[in-house]
Amino acid sequence: MTVEESVETRQGMSRAQNIVKDVAFYTSSVMLTQLVTVIVALLTRRFLGPVQFGVWAFVQTILMYSEHSHLGTLSAVSREIPFYKGKNDAEKVDVIKNTVFSFSIVTSLVTSVAIAGYALWSKAKMPKELFVGFMVISAIIPLQRYNNLLVSLLRAYKRFFLAGRQAFLSAVLNAFLVAVLSYFYKLYGFMTGIGLSLLFNIVYIHCHEKMNFRFQMRRTELVGLVRYGVPLMLIAFLGTVFETSGRLVITKWMGFEALGHYSIALLVMSYIYSIPNSISIVLVPNLHEKFGVRENKKDLKGYLEKANTVFSALAVFLTGLVWFGGPIMVQLFLPAYETGLPAMRLLVLGMYFMTLAQAYGQFIYAVRKHMSLFYLYGLSCVMMFGFNWFFGVRLGKGIEGVALASSLVMVLHWSFIYAYVSLQVKSLYESITSYFVLVGKFGLMLLFLFVIGKYSTNAFLGLVLFQFLCIPFALAAVHKLGLMPALRQKLHVV
């Protein structure tokens, strides 16, 4: 081995170790954050009841759609900054940061005024709670947009330790504010608590990181960012449609109370998605920096192989946790929502495949072929809405039908995106083999769930037994990440 090869190897190992450390810290922070979030979600659902929480779930859907008014520039900043950092172009990085800041502020204010104007125009035809919800989110939108910009910049600059601390502290404060205010003031207190927690995020980040923004919208940079960002925005918009189709079908044909019961399944989906997403967040700047060096797709093959092993193990663990632990939590704290438990279990099965899909989506963004995601998500959205309506409404299966339909579409969506990406870096044989290995893990997990569920009368015992049977998945992930020697050393020391 030459000196240059030796140095490159050491640098590769150092980079991999840093990525693992960032993933471990940031994901741990997110898991603690999600634990706090789940607790407060249980409390607020209990305080608000299915109907009022159903109203909030609908208002939240409007808030999700309003986020796309930045035309994808926020999505672009988290990818363009690492890309140009990889090219050591500091001036370009600074201009991108200031341009996105300026454009985000302007577009958030325009969106806020539009939503407030619509609410005032339609006040006579709206329920009071819905009108207040629209007015509150019109105030929240600028705060949320600025908060999201700051968080995106922390991730782009790989300040994952600060981002992790901020997320956890924000969750704790949000839990306190939302729980207390929703207890006394119901839905209105709940929304006020969310606004106050966003203010805390902004102040906290500025106290620990100097962003040094300037109001600057250089035309050439803005046009470039919008040109790059609009496809990202369209993809994100379709992703929102993909995620919210079930909510819209339930609200339209089943009502707010049914949506409130279904919110248990949505809570689980959000919890499961957040953990692999936190890993993807750490990988994003590293993927773009790696690709920015030689712009060779083959350089990213290792990321996909590790992601398959790690994400599948993580998905199995989380599915078992929800399958056996979810009913215990609901029966203890939210008996009014027990109607939503069958839908929760059906939806969680599809999340296995959505967990796997994350790494493939990030690969497509990194190699700048993101318009392909537009077509993939477009097809999946059509299937999602159609399947949700057919199973939930046409067949009369209610929220359980919507959950089953959603899981089926998730399987198809992952299959499409897997085939598109895998064939770019692997042979046909390797792609087919890897596909059936991942599907086989899902089949084995399904077998464990149903056999243990059938013969174990105690949910906690079932959870313990399931996780014990899934230890080989975890060991395979540890081995794939190259952490087995460290684990053996730890066990030997103990």
QUIZI-V124742 format. One record per backbone hydrogen bond with DSSP energy under -0.5 kcal/mol. NH is the residue of the N-H (numbers start at 0). CO is the residue of the C=O. If there is no record, write none. Layout:
NH&CO ; NH&CO
//
This chain:
5&1 ; 6&2 ; 7&3 ; 8&4 ; 9&5 ; 10&6 ; 11&7 ; 12&8 ; 13&9 ; 14&10 ; 15&11 ; 16&12 ; 17&13 ; 18&14 ; 19&15 ; 20&16 ; 21&17 ; 22&18 ; 23&19 ; 24&20 ; 25&21 ; 26&22 ; 27&23 ; 28&24 ; 29&25 ; 30&26 ; 31&27 ; 32&28 ; 33&29 ; 34&30 ; 35&31 ; 36&32 ; 37&33 ; 38&34 ; 39&35 ; 40&36 ; 41&37 ; 42&38 ; 43&39 ; 44&40 ; 45&41 ; 46&42 ; 47&43 ; 48&44 ; 51&47 ; 52&48 ; 53&49 ; 54&50 ; 55&51 ; 56&52 ; 57&53 ; 58&54 ; 59&55 ; 60&56 ; 61&57 ; 62&58 ; 63&59 ; 64&60 ; 65&61 ; 66&62 ; 67&64 ; 68&65 ; 69&66 ; 70&67 ; 72&69 ; 75&71 ; 76&72 ; 77&73 ; 78&75 ; 79&75 ; 80&76 ; 82&78 ; 83&79 ; 84&80 ; 85&81 ; 86&82 ; 87&84 ; 88&83 ; 89&87 ; 92&88 ; 93&89 ; 94&90 ; 95&91 ; 96&92 ; 97&93 ; 98&94 ; 99&95 ; 100&96 ; 101&97 ; 102&98 ; 103&99 ; 104&100 ; 105&101 ; 106&102 ; 107&103 ; 108&104 ; 109&105 ; 110&106 ; 111&107 ; 112&108 ; 113&109 ; 114&110 ; 115&111 ; 116&112 ; 117&113 ; 118&114 ; 119&115 ; 120&116 ; 121&117 ; 122&119 ; 124&121 ; 125&121 ; 125&122 ; 130&126 ; 131&127 ; 132&128 ; 133&129 ; 134&130 ; 135&131 ; 136&132 ; 137&133 ; 138&134 ; 138&135 ; 139&135 ; 140&136 ; 142&138 ; 143&139 ; 144&140 ; 145&141 ; 146&142 ; 147&143 ; 148&144 ; 149&145 ; 150&146 ; 151&147 ; 152&148 ; 153&149 ; 154&150 ; 155&151 ; 156&152 ; 157&154 ; 158&153 ; 159&157 ; 162&158 ; 163&159 ; 164&160 ; 165&161 ; 166&162 ; 167&163 ; 168&164 ; 169&165 ; 170&166 ; 171&167 ; 172&168 ; 173&169 ; 174&170 ; 175&171 ; 176&172 ; 177&173 ; 178&174 ; 179&175 ; 180&176 ; 181&177 ; 182&178 ; 183&179 ; 184&180 ; 185&181 ; 187&184 ; 188&184 ; 189&185 ; 190&186 ; 191&187 ; 192&188 ; 193&189 ; 194&190 ; 195&191 ; 196&192 ; 197&193 ; 198&194 ; 199&195 ; 200&196 ; 201&197 ; 202&198 ; 203&199 ; 204&200 ; 205&201 ; 206&202 ; 207&203 ; 207&204 ; 208&204 ; 210&208 ; 215&97 ; 215&213 ; 221&217 ; 222&218 ; 223&219 ; 224&220 ; 225&221 ; 226&222 ; 227&223 ; 228&224 ; 229&225 ; 230&226 ; 231&227 ; 232&228 ; 233&229 ; 234&230 ; 235&231 ; 236&232 ; 237&233 ; 238&234 ; 239&235 ; 240&236 ; 241&237 ; 242&238 ; 243&239 ; 244&240 ; 247&243 ; 248&244 ; 249&245 ; 250&246 ; 251&247 ; 252&248 ; 253&249 ; 254&249 ; 258&254 ; 259&255 ; 260&256 ; 261&257 ; 262&258 ; 263&260 ; 264&261 ; 265&261 ; 266&262 ; 267&263 ; 268&264 ; 269&265 ; 270&266 ; 271&267 ; 272&268 ; 273&269 ; 274&270 ; 274&271 ; 275&271 ; 276&272 ; 277&273 ; 278&274 ; 279&275 ; 280&276 ; 281&277 ; 282&278 ; 283&279 ; 284&280 ; 285&281 ; 286&282 ; 287&283 ; 288&284 ; 289&285 ; 290&286 ; 291&287 ; 292&288 ; 292&289 ; 293&289 ; 294&290 ; 296&294 ; 298&295 ; 299&296 ; 300&297 ; 303&299 ; 304&300 ; 305&301 ; 306&302 ; 307&303 ; 308&304 ; 309&305 ; 310&306 ; 311&307 ; 312&308 ; 313&309 ; 314&310 ; 315&311 ; 316&312 ; 317&313 ; 318&314 ; 319&315 ; 320&316 ; 321&317 ; 322&318 ; 323&319 ; 324&319 ; 324&320 ; 325&321 ; 327&323 ; 328&324 ; 329&325 ; 330&326 ; 331&327 ; 332&328 ; 333&328 ; 333&329 ; 336&333 ; 337&334 ; 339&336 ; 340&337 ; 343&339 ; 344&340 ; 345&341 ; 346&342 ; 347&343 ; 348&344 ; 349&345 ; 349&346 ; 350&346 ; 351&348 ; 352&349 ; 353&349 ; 354&350 ; 355&351 ; 356&352 ; 357&353 ; 357&354 ; 358&355 ; 359&355 ; 360&356 ; 361&357 ; 362&358 ; 363&359 ; 364&360 ; 365&361 ; 366&362 ; 367&364 ; 368&363 ; 371&368 ; 372&369 ; 373&369 ; 374&370 ; 375&371 ; 376&372 ; 377&373 ; 378&374 ; 379&375 ; 380&376 ; 381&377 ; 382&378 ; 383&379 ; 384&380 ; 385&381 ; 386&382 ; 387&383 ; 388&384 ; 389&385 ; 390&386 ; 391&387 ; 392&388 ; 393&388 ; 394&389 ; 396&390 ; 397&391 ; 399&396 ; 400&396 ; 401&397 ; 402&398 ; 403&399 ; 404&400 ; 405&401 ; 406&402 ; 407&403 ; 408&404 ; 409&405 ; 410&406 ; 411&407 ; 412&408 ; 413&409 ; 414&410 ; 415&411 ; 416&412 ; 417&413 ; 418&414 ; 419&415 ; 420&416 ; 421&417 ; 422&418 ; 423&420 ; 424&420 ; 424&421 ; 425&421 ; 430&426 ; 431&427 ; 432&428 ; 433&429 ; 434&430 ; 435&431 ; 436&432 ; 437&433 ; 438&434 ; 439&435 ; 440&436 ; 441&437 ; 442&438 ; 443&439 ; 444&440 ; 445&441 ; 446&442 ; 447&443 ; 448&444 ; 449&445 ; 450&446 ; 451&447 ; 452&448 ; 453&449 ; 454&450 ; 455&451 ; 456&454 ; 458&456 ; 461&457 ; 462&458 ; 463&459 ; 464&460 ; 465&461 ; 466&462 ; 467&463 ; 468&464 ; 469&465 ; 470&467 ; 472&469 ; 473&469 ; 474&470 ; 475&471 ; 476&472 ; 477&473 ; 478&474 ; 479&475 ; 480&476 ; 481&478 ; 482&477 ; 483&477 ; 486&482 ; 487&483 ; 488&484 ; 489&485 ; 490&486 ; 491&487 ; 492&488 ; 493&489
//
